């Protein structure tokens, strides 16, 4: 199928502009940004590339149709008219999931059943069978009703894009990989600067930073539902994965990506995840309380998702933790700090007002991303450049 596809990259609330920026970098500059989604045009190669490379999006969908639907008959007829048989083989598994907001058709299970029946009728146009066995590849159909307008899409991703494939062990209160990548992107960190997470837990922020520094596609170690779609040539996936492998920057010299935590158990998990991500030699983890963190290194980035104290009785302990974090950061006069927390009194406890706050959601928890920018490092003088050149020559 060579017809251009209308694609939708879905995101968590607040991350739409970041996904749009990523799409532009991938070459898909013409897009429309809405709440929770970015719509763009592409082909099957775009499906593979965006699934493989998007760091802050959750899914890549193919938009098959959008229409007004105020009655079940309208929903059935307009759904049946869409070209489902051009995408799905006769043995396709096609579960239907739905949601409805501010629409007359508010009974989601009924809407799902009607869409399912309409797709079956459409498939009979080509396959001429009474019953579909659904033993083949999965084509998850999503029907979203908003203000009496129905949008029908096919999910090309499967398990959400935040599942990179490296995080195989469980840990308490994990940060989604997509959100961790967003925090790093918003901080404007680059691999020439040190990065430290003093509440690293299972290592998600350092690992996502390492993937970015090495230019490793976040989806390179996992599969997608559309991997098994006959309509999508296997050569497309093979070509895109080979391209991603070739683009990994093995030659980058990192200044340092660090993580620390009080729990030896979660640090063991972090090290395991770093190995699974192919970053074992690039990341450094150590057991240390936040108040014990000190460094002589300059112009670093502290990016972290500290404990929230959501459970009863934990708030005083978390308050003290934020105060300790503020004292530590006060001594790092050249560093930049980026902290995600829902705590409304964070700035008071930390000891200073943020240069900027951004509203984000960690799962269902509404948070603020507090951003404190430190000074830029001075440009190296002639003596520094000569020294760097000599060091490079000696390493060669």
N, C-alpha and C positions, 0 to 999 in steps of 0.2 A: 504494500500500500504506500504510494508516494504522495498522497494528499497531505498537505500541512495539517498538523494536529494542534488543537487548542489545549494547552497544558496549564495545570494549576499547581503551584508549589504552596502547600499549606504550612502555616507556622503557628507557634504560640503567640498570644497577644503581645504586641510590643516589639516583635522581631521581624515584622514585615519588611521594613526598610533595609535590614541587613541581608535578608534573602534576595531582595531586589538588587542590592549591590553585588552580591555573588553572581546572580544571573547575568548582570552586565559584564562582569569579569570573564564569564564563560562565553560571551559573545551574543547573549540574548538581551540586547539593550532595550528593545521595545516591549514594555510590559505595563500592566495595570495593577496598582497596589490598592488592596482593600483590606478591611479588618480580617486578619487571620489567613490571608492568601495573596499570592501574586500570580496573575494570569499572563501567559506569554505564548508565542507561537513557536513551533519546532517540528522536527521530524523524529523518526525512531532513534536516531543517533542522539538527539537532544534528550530523549527519555533516559537513555543509558547514561549519558554524561551527567545530567543533573542528579540522578539517583546516586551516582558514584561520588560526586564532588560537593554537593550542597552540605554545608556544615550547620546551618541554623534553621533549615526547613525540616518539617516532619514527614511529608509525603509528596509524591509527584503523581498527579491525577490527570487522566485524559477526559476532557469535557466533551460529552457526546451531545448534550442538548440543554437548552434553558427555555422555559415557556411558562405562561400563566396557567395556573391550575386551581380552580375553586371548587371543582367537583371531582368525584372519583372517576367518572366517565372521561373527563378531560385528561386526567392523569394517565389513565389506561391508554387512550387513543394516541396521545402525543408521545408517550413512551414507546408504544408499539411501532410508531413510525420511524424511530431512530435506527441506524444501521448496525444493530448488535451483531448480526451474522457476519459482518465484514471483519470483526475483531475476534470473535470467539469460535472455536471449533465445535463440532457436534458433541464431543464428550466433555466440554468445559464444565467446571464447577463454578457456579455463579451465585454465591450468597448475596443477599441484599440487606443493607443496613440503612437506617434512615434517621432523620431528625426534622423537627418542625418548630418554627418560631413565628409567632404573630401571623398564623395562617389559618384559614377556614378548615383545611385538612389537618387537623391536630392529632388524629389517632395514628400514631406512628406505625404500630404493628399492621394496621389495615393498609396504610400506604405502602409498606414493604411488600405485603402480599399482592397488592394490585400491580406493583412494578414487576414483581417476579412473574406473575401471570402474563403481563404484557410482553416481557422479554421472551418467554417461552413461545408465545404466538409469533413474535418476530423471527425467532430462530427456525420455526417450522417453514418459513418461506423458502429456506435453502435446504434444510436437512430432511424434511418430509417424514418425521417420526412423531409418534404420539407421546412418547415419554423420553426424557433425557436422563441418562444414567449418572452424569456428573462425576465421573471418575478421573477426569483429566486435569489439566492445569487450572489454577484458581484465578478467577476474574471477579474480584470483589466489587460489587456495584453499590454506589452511594447515592441516595436520594435525599436532597436537602431542600426543605421548603421554608422560604422566608418571605413574609408579606405576600403570600399567595403566588409566589414565583418558585417553580421547581427547577432544580439543577441536577442533572444526571451525569455521574462521572464513573470512570473505571480506575481503580487503584493499581498503579503499576509497581508500587513499592512492596506491599505486604507488611511485614513487621516494620514499625516506624523507623525513620532514618536515624533517630537517636541511638538505635541499637547498632553500634559500629561493628561489634563482633569481638572486641577485646575484653569487655567487662563481663566475665563469666561467673564471678563469685559475687555473693551478696554482701552488702554492708549497710549499716544504719543510715537513714536519711540521705540516700545518694542524690547527687546533683545530675540532672539529665545532661548528656553529652552535648546536645544542641544548645542548651542554655550556657554551659561552660564555654563553648566556642563563642557564643554571643558576648559573654563578659570579656573575653580576651580581645575580641574584635573591637568592642566599644572602648576598651582601654587604649587602643592604638599601640599595643606592644609590638616590638619587632625583635627578631632573634639576636640583634646586636646589644640588647639590654638584658640584664638579669631579671628573672621572674621567680617569685617565691610565694607559696601558699602555706601560711602557718596553721591552717585547719584543713589539711589536704584530704583527710579521710581515705577513701579508696583510690585517690589519685587522679580524679577526672580532669581537674583544671590543668595540672602539669602535663598530663598525657595529651589533652587537646592542643596545648601549646606546642608540644613536641611534634604532633602531626602537622600543624601549620608550619613550623620552622623547617621541617623536612619536605614540605609540599607533598605530603602523603594524602591521597584521596581518602576521606573518612569511610567510604563504602567499599574499599578495595578488598576487605577480608570477609565479605558477607554476600549472600544471595538475595535476589529480589523476585517477587512473583512473576514479573515480566520476563525473567530469565527463561521460563519454560513456555512462553507464548509462541505458538507456531507462526503467528502473523509478524513476529519480530525476528529477523534473521539472526542466527547464532553468531554469524560473522561480525555483526554490529557490536555485540557485547565483547567479543574477543578483541576486536580492534580498540575499543575504548579502554578496556582493562590493560592492554599492552601499552597504550599511550600513557595511562596513569603510572604504570610501573616505570616507564622511561623518564617520567617527569619528577620522580623522587630525587631530592637533592641530598645525595650522600656526601657531597663535598662541603656542606655548610659547617662552619666552625661556630658552635653555640657558646655564648658567654656563660650560660648556666641556667638550668631550670630546676628548681628545688621545691620540695614539699616536706612539711613536718607535721607531726601530730603527737598527741600523748599516748595513743593506743598502739601498742606493738602489733596487735591483731590486724587493725585496718592498714597499717603500714606494710605488713606482709601481703595483704590483698593488693595494695597499690603497686608493690614491686612485681607481683604476678601479672597484674594487668599491663604494666609497662612492658614486660617480656612479650605478652600476647600481642601488643601493639607494635612490636619491633623497635622499641625505644629504650631497651634495658640499659644501654651504654650512654644514653643522652640525659637521663633523669636521675636526680639524687634525692633520696628520702632518708630522714632521720627522726628519731623519737626525741621530741623536745616540747616543753610547754611554751606557750606564746610569750610569756614574760621573760623567758630565757633566750629569746631570739635576739641576736646582735650580729653585726657584720661591719667590716671596714669597706665593703664594696659600695661604689657610688652609682647613683642614677638608676637604681633598680625599680622594678614594678612589684608591688604586693597586691595580688588579686586573690580574693578569698570569699568563701561562703561559710561564715562562722555559724556555730550553733544558735538556734532561735529561741530556745526556752519555751517551747509550746506547751509542755506538760506542766501540770500543777506543781509548784514548789521549785521549779528550775529557774524562774526569772531572776531572783537575787544572784544566783551563781553566774548567769549570763551577763547581768549588769556588770559584775566585777570583771568578767572576761573582756568586755568591751572597754572598760576603763584601762585594763592592762594593755590591751591592743593599742589604745591611744597613747599611752606612755612610751611604748616601744617605738611607735611611728614618729613621735615627737623628736626622737633622737636621730632619725633618718632624714636629715634635712634636705637631701638631694633626691629622695625617692618619691614615686607617685603611688597612690593608694586607691584601691577599688574594692568596695565591700558591698555585698548583697545581703540585705536583712529586712525583715518586716518590722523590726523594733522601731517604734515611733520616737523613742528617746535616744536613738543612736548618736546623733551629733553631740548632744549634751554629754553623754558618757565618753565618747571618743575625744572630746575636748576642742572640737572646732567644726565650723560649718563647711559643708561640702561646696566645691566650686560648681558642681552640677549634680542633680538627682534625676534618675530615669525610672519610671514605673515599669516593673516587669513582674511576671508571675513564675514562681517556682512551683510547678504543679498547680494546685488551686490556691496557693498562698500568695497574696498580693505583697510584693516587696518593693523596696527602693534600692536602686544601685547608686551608691554614694561614690562620687568621683572626685579625687583630690590630685591635681596635677602638680608635679614637682618641676624644677627647672630643667631645661634641656642641657645635655652634656656639652661642654665647649668643643668647638671644632679642633681637631688635632693640629698642632703647629708643625713646622717643618721638621723639627727634631723628632717629634712623635711619629711622623710619617716615615722618616728614614729608619727609625727603630723597628716600626712595623714591617717595612720592606725587608730589612735584614733578617727579622724573625721568619718571615715567609720564605726567604731564600734558604735559610738553614733547615727549614722543615721539608723543603722540596727534595 
